[in-house]
Amino acid sequence: MADIFISYQRTERDAVAIIAEKLTELRFDVWFDSQLKPGGAFDEEIATQLETAKAVLTCWTPSAIDSEWVRGEATIAHQQGKLVACFLEPTQLIPPFNLTHAEDLTTWAGQEDAPAWLKVIERLGQLVGRPGLADYPTLQSPETTIATLRTWANANGDDPLVGDVWARIALLEGEGAAERIAREKLEAQERARRRKMQEARSRELVKARGLRAGRSLPTRFVVIAVTVLLVSLLGVGYVLDGQRRERLLSTADTPDEVRTFLVNNHWHPIANAARLKLARLDDAAWKAAHASGTIDDFDTYLAAFVDGTHHQEAEAAKVAAKRVREMQSRLARLGRYAGPRNGALDAATRDAIMTFQYEHGMVVNGMIDDTLAARLAAEIERLTKVTPDELVAKRIGPPTLQEYRDIAARLGVDAPTLEALRQVESIKKAFDADGHPSILFERHIFSRLTDHRFDESYPHVSGTRPGGYGTPKEEWSRLKEAYALDTEAAYKATSFGMFQIMGFNYGVVGFETVAEYARFASQSEANQIEVFARLIEKQGLLEPLRCLDWAGFARRWNGPAFSRNNYAKRLSAAYADSAAQFGVEAPVARPGCK
């Protein structure tokens, strides 16, 4: 497969040979031919080379624009977005070729520093995947420093010319002053010789092109002028239409908008610009999704670019992210991770993994593998089988200031509000003398959850009517008896901690099993306040709480009969006392509250 296919009219073979020679010196793989076999289709080899080439350089002349072969090759290149064009003679291009800029090489005869030639090789380098060619010609200057050469070589390590650059670096670094002067003298003489030869070639080209077919130069210009006028009358509408389409494309900002534009303009040359824009959107969307690493962002990319360039990568990344999310969920259940369960292997997730690995005697590497997954699964299994005897506090005492602050910040309330709730709603005592959480076992709930199977045989723990309460030790004895009959129902029928939140609320307050809730509520007073805060949040009580609407809060919390026990008044009084303790005045109104 060639890098560059040169399309031209065979009468310009000598000029094209110069172009091919210079491109080959730049280490391009060039294919061009002056002969087309007769028939109704392209020669098989030419068609293959044209299709597989990375770039097509079309050399325009009046005879080339008249050639169906050159126009056909240029059309294919234009449709595939790989057309580069130049003029070898003044030529009025017809649509759609007049929409692709062509560099003027009418007097060019191999000058490496000619501005038009530099633009040609820059564009060819972009298409072939050699962006460094845009700067390479400047490296040939005698004033180029070693630092400049080294910068280019490091940035373009896979360019075919990089070996020459490193060789020149080695030459410059190894030569002495006398050697440098001698070399520069020889190089200057060689540049002068080549410049003279190229100037002579340029004069020959101008002469040949101006007098071809027996026409004098003025006559030729008249013919060109007439041609320009006729073609302009035909092409002006096409140009204006093309400009209108360009404006429409510039306003298409989403993938769907660009795709719609493509559907409506698939036959027009601007379709290639639309495809390039869609490709840029594709790359940008994938870059953003890959940077975030979340499942949602991968889903967004996959939905927007069903046939995107990075679709397969995104599918694989999504699979990996799902496993990360599974590990995040397990770590969260074990109390080792508090971040979002989004599948992103970020710093917080790695830190949680390494903490877990260290605590369980594993190699600390922050990696997700089968060993980690198995150990987490085993710990989750152990967590869901916690017995009543294992429900013992890790820490007894009030929450730390940091814990109180974090809960208040998440609820969006002040410290006096949180303290008022603790005073009125809690039973004051979070744990008994043995370090077990304060509990109350409800036999009627246990009976209902077990379909009354144990009402007759175990009336002490199962019955249709509430009651049977005893001392803290007796309550734990009843829980253990019920636990032996039905583990899950026993915990669901028990209220835990200073706020006495029933076990059957485990899902509402963020736990996957009731055993996990029981363990969490048994570990600290801070955990019990956290569970209470989650319940308030889930039951939609934040607005009246933030607005100090005690009656509204009490009505939703205790039901229509809330006024019987003066619950709202007690909360209001407790808030006033707490505000005084914190040294703040109780506000009359708050922003956003009626």
N, C-alpha and C positions, 0 to 999 in steps of 0.2 A: 504494500500500500504506500503510494507516494505521499509526501507532504503537500506538494503543490502540483496542480495540473495547469499548464499554460494553454489558454485558448487563443487562437490568432488566425489570421488569414495568411496562407502560405507565401504570399508575395513579400511578407515582412519577416521571413525566416532569419535573415542576417541580423536584424535588430533584436529579434527574440532570442537568438543565440547568445547575444551579449547579456541579456537579462538572465537567461538560464545559467550562464557561466558565473555571474555574480551571486546568484542564489546558491549555486553549488559551493562556491567559496565560503558561503555562510553556513555550510553543512546542512542545507535543505536537500531532501530527496525530491528531485524535480522530474516530471514527466511531460514531454511535449512531442508532437509529431506534426509533420507538414502534409501528410497524405491521409485522405479519407477514402475508403473503398466505396465504389458505387453501390447504390441500393437505396431502399426506402428507409433505412434505419442506421443508427450509428454502428460503426464497426464494433464487434464484441469486445475487443481489448480496450478500445477507447472508452466505450460505455462503462466498462468495469473500472478503469482508472478514474474516470470522471466521478463515478458514484462513491468510490472509496477514498478519494483524495480529501485531505483535511481542509484545503483551500483551493480556490480556482482563481487564477490571475487571468483576466480577460484583457487583451491588448486591442483597443479600439482604433480602427481606421475607417474611412468611408467604405472601403471594400469589405471590411469585416462586418460593418453594420448591414451590408447587403447580403452577407453570407448566411444562409439558413443554418449552416453547421455551427458557426460562431454564436449566432443568436440562440440556437437550441442549447448549446453548452452553457451559455450565460444564464438562460432561463432556469435550467436545472440548478445551477449554483445559487442563483438568487432565491429560489424556493427553499433551498436547504440552508440558507443563511451563511454561505461561505464564499460569496462573490467579492473579489477585490478587482478594481478596474484601473486602467491607465490609458492615456492617449499616446499613440505613436505618430498620429497625424491629427490636425484639427478636424473634429468630427462632431456633427450634431446628433446627439443620441435621441432615440425614440423611446416612448414609454414601454415597459417600466424601467428601462436601463438608465433613464435620466434621473431616477430617484437615488441611484447609488453614485456617490462622489467618485470621480476618476482623476488620478494625478496626471499632470502634464509631463510626459517623457519624450516630447516631440524632438528635442535637441539633445537628449541624454545619450551618452555613449559610454557609460560605465563609471561615472564619477560617484565614488562612495559617499561623498559628503553633500550631494545634491539634495536640497530640501524635499523635493517631490519623491525622490528615491527613498529617502529616510522614512517618509510616511508610508510608502508601499511596504517596506520590510517591517515596519512597526505593526501594521495591520495584519500582515502575514504571520508575524510572530504571535499575535494574539490568538489567531485561529488555530495555529499549529501547537500552541501550548508552550511558547518560548517568549514570555513577556520581557525577558532581559534584553531582547534585540532592540528595544526602543532606545536603550542607553549604550548598546555595544559600539556603534560608530564613534562615539566620543572617546572611547578607550584608545582609538588609533591615533589620537592627537599626540604630538611629541611632549606636550605639557602635562599629560596624564600622570598622576602620582601613583606610587605603589599602594597608598591607602585606598585610592579610588578603585584601582584594579582589584585589590583584595576584597573590598566591599561587594563589588559586582560578582566576583567568583564565589563568595560565600552565599550570596543571595540566589545564585543560579547554578547550583551544584550539579544539576542534571542536564544542563545545556551542552550540546555537542561542542561548543566553542570554549568551554571552560578550561579544557586542557591547554589551549593556546594561551589563555590569559595567565594561568599558573606558570606556564613556561616563560612568559614575558616577565612575570614577577621575579622568578628565579634569576633571569638574565639581569634585571635591573639591580637586584640585591647583591649579585656576585661580581659585578664589573667595577673596575676602578675608574678614576677620572679620565685617564687617557683613553681607556677602552670605550668609555661612554661617548667621548667627543668623536672618536673614529666611527663608532656605530651611527651616531646622529648624522654625521656627514654623509655616510653612505645611504642612509634612509632618506635624507633630503634630496640627494641626487636621484634616487629611485622614484620618489614622489614627483619630481619635476619631469622625469622621462615619461611617467605614466600620464601626467597631466597634458603634456604636449600631444601624446598619442590620442588621448581622449578628445582633445580639442579638434584634432584633425578628423577624427571619426564624426564628431558633431557637425563639422562643416560639410562633410560628404553626405551625411543624412539629410541635412537641410537642402543641399543642392539636389539630391536625388528626389526627395519628396516634393520639391517645388516644381520640377520639370518633368515628372512622370507623365507618360501617355501623351507627350508632345505639347503639354499645356504650359504656357508661361505662368509665372507666379501671379500676376494680376488677374489673368483669366480664371485661374483656379480659385482665387479669393472671391470673384464674382459668383462663381458657381456655388461656393460654400454659402455666401450671403443669401442667395436665392433659396437654397435648401433650408437654411435656418429659418427664413420667413415662412416657408410652406409648412415645415414641421412644427414651428411654433404655433401656427394657427390651429393645428390639430392637437398639439400637446398642452396648450395653456389650460384647457378645461380639466385635463387629467391631472395636471400639477395642482390646481386649486382644489380638486377633489381629494387628492392625496394629503394636502395640508389640512383639510377638514377632518379626514380620518385620523390624522396624527393628533389633532386636538381631542377628538373623542377618546382615543387610546390613552392620552395623558390623564383623563378624568376617571379612567377605570382603575380603581385602587384595590379591589378585592379579587381573589382568584375567580369567583363566579362571574364578576363583571368582565374580566379579561377573557374568560371562556366564551361568554355571550358575544363579545366583540369578535372573537375568532370565528364563531359560527357564522356571523353575518359578513365576515370579510375574508373567508378562507381562500378565496380565489385571488385576492388582491396582494400585491407585493408587501403591503404593510403587515400582512399576517405573520411574517417572520419577526418583525419587531414585537408583535404581541406575544409570540412564543417565547422570545427572549425575556420579556417582562414577566411572563408567567413563571419562567425558570428562576428569575431573580426572586420573585415572591416565594417560590418553593424553597429556595436555599435559605432565605431569611427566616421563614417559618420553621424550618427544620433546625436551624441554628438556635432559635429561641427555645424550641421544645427541648432540644438536647441539653441546653444550658440549664434549664429548670429541672429536667429529669422527672417531672411528675406524670402520673398516669393521665390526668386530665389534659395536660398539654400535648401528650402524645396522641390522645384521642382527638383533640382539636386538629392537630396536623393531619392525621389520617383521614378525618372527615373532609377536610378542605382540599386535600391532594390525594384522591383515591388512586390516581395513576402517577403520583409524584416520583421524582428521582430518588428520594430517600424513603420511599414507602417500606421497602423491605427492612431497612435499618430501623425505622420507627416501630415496625411490628416486633422485631427482636428486642428493641429497647423497652417496649411496653411489657413484654413477657418478664424481662428482668426486673422492671419496676414493680410488677405485681408481687414478685417474691419479696422485694424490699418492703412493700406495704404489709405483707403477711408478717415479716419480722418486726416491723414497727408495731403492729397490733399486739403481737405476743409480748414484746418488751413493755408496751403500755399496760397490759394486763398484769405484768409482774411489777409495775411501779418503777420501771427503769427508763421510761421515755414519756415525755409530756407534749411532744410536738405533733404536728399534723400527720395523719396516716395517708400520705399522698404518693408514696413510692419513690421519693427522691432520696438518694443516698447522700444526704448532706452532712455537715459537720455534727449536728446534734444527733443524728442517727448513728453515725460512726462512734461518737462518744458513748452513746448508750450501749452499743454492741461491745465496745472495749471494756466498759464497766462490768457488764455481765460476764464477759470472758474472764476477767480477772477474778471476780467473786467466785467463779466456779472452776478455778484451776485450769483454765484453757489457755492456749497460746493467744496472746493479746495482739491481734492484727487488724481488727475492725472490719474483717471480711465476712461476707455472707456465703456460707457453704453448707454442705449437708451436715457437718458436725454441729455447727451452730443451730441449724434448724431442729435437729434431733434433740439437742440439749434443752432448747427452749420448749419444745413439745413436752418433754418429760417434766419440766418445771410447771408448765400449765396443768398437766395431768395431776401433779401433786397438789397444786393450788386448788383444784376443783374438788379434791377429796379431803379437805380440812375437817378435822373432828372438833367437837366442842372443847375438848381439853387443849387443843392447839390455839384456841381463840384467846390469846393473852397479849396484853399491851406490850409494844416495844418501848413506849415512852409514856409515862404518866405525868400529867401536868398541863397547864394551859399552853395554847399555841404560842410560837415565837411571834415577835412583832412582824417579821417578814412574812410568816404564814397568814397572819391576820390581814396584812396589807395586800397580799396577792388575792385573797378571796374578795376583799372589799373592792379592789380594782376591777376584777372580772365582773362583779355584779353592778359596778357603777354606783356604789353607795359610799357614805362616809363612815368613819369609825363609830360614831354614836348610834347610827342605825344598826350596824352589825351587833354592837353590844346590847342594844335594847332587845333585839330578837333573842340573843342568847339568854338574857335575864328572864324574859317572859315565857319563851317557848321551851326552854330546856328544863330538865329535872334537876339541874345543878350538878349532879354527880355522874361523871362519865364512866367510872370504873369502881368495882368493889374492892375489898381489902386484898383479894387474891390477884388483882390485876385483870380480872375478867370484865368485859364491858357490862354496864347495867343493861338488863334485858327484862322483857315481859313476854311470857309465852301465852298465846291466845289459842285455847283449846277448840273454840268453835270454828276458827279459821282452819286449824289442822284437820278437824272433822270434815269440813267442806272440801278441802283439797284432797282428802283421801277417800271421798265418797262414803264417809261414815263407816268404813270397814272396822274401825277400832273402837266405836262408841261403847259397845257392850263389854268387850274384853279389857279395855284400857280407859275407863271413864275419867281417870285422873288427868289424862292428856288429850282426850278426844270426846267432844260432846257438842250438842247443838246450841247450848247456851253459854255465854261468856262467863268468866269467873274462875274460881279455883286458884286465885293468886296466892302466893306465899312470900316468904322471905327471899332475899337474893339467892341464897344457896338452894332453897326449894325450887325457885324458878329455873336454876341451872340443872337441877335434878330432873325436872319435868322436860326440859329441852333435850337432855341426854336420852331420856326414855323414849321420847318421840323420834329422836334421831335414829335410834335403833330400829324403829318401825318403818320410817320413810324419811331418808336423809333430806331430800329436797323440800318436802312439805314441812318438815320441822323448822328449817331455817326461814322459809317463807312465812310461817305463822309466828315468828318471833320479831319483836321490835328491839332494835339495838341502839345503845348509846344515850347520850344526854338529850337527844331530840326524839328518841323513841320512834325512829322511822322503821316501818315494817319491812321485813325481808322481801315481800312480794313486789316491792318497788325497785328491785335490783336493776331491772332493765331501764327504768326511767332515769335512774341516777348514774347510768353509764357502765354497768357491769354485764358481762356475758353470762355469768352464772350466779345464783344466789350465794353459793359458797364463797366466791370471790368478794362479794359485797360484805358477807359476814366477817371475813378475814380483814378487809380494809377498815371496816368500822371498829374492829377490835384493836387496831394497832396504836391509835393515838386520839387524843381529844381534837387535834387539828383535823384529822380525817373525818371525824364525826361532824364537825362544823362544815367541812367541805361537802359532805353528802347532803347536809341540810341546804347549803347554798345551791347545789345542783338541782334539788327538788323544787326550790323556789323558782329557779330559772326555767325549768321544764314546764312548770304549771302556769307560766305566763304571769307571774306576780311581780316582775321587776318594775313595771311602770308605776303602780300604786306605792311600791316601796320607795322608789327613787323620789317620788313626789310627796312622800310623807303622808299619803292618804291612808291613814290607819284603818278607817272604816272600810274602805275598798279592799285593802289587803285582808282584813279579818273576814270579810264576807266571802271572799274567794277561798280563803284558807280553811275556815271552820264552817262554812255554809250559812244558810239564812238565819240560823239561831245564834249567830255569833254574839249578839248583844246581851244574851242572858248572863254570860259570865264577865261582862264588861271588858272583853278582850281588847277592843280598840282603845278604850280609855287606858288600860294598863300599858299598852304599847306606847301610847303618847306620853304617859307619865315617865315610863322607863327611858324614852328618848330624851326627854327634858333633863332627867338626872344624868344620863350619860353625856349629854352635851355639856353640862356644867362641869363634869369630871374632866372632860377634854379641854375645857376653857373656851368653848365657842358658844355663841348665841344660836338658839334654835331658829332657823330661817322661817319667815312667814310664807314665802313662795319660792319656787325654784324655776329656772329657765325651762320652757317647754311644758310646764304644768299649768293646769287651769286653776 
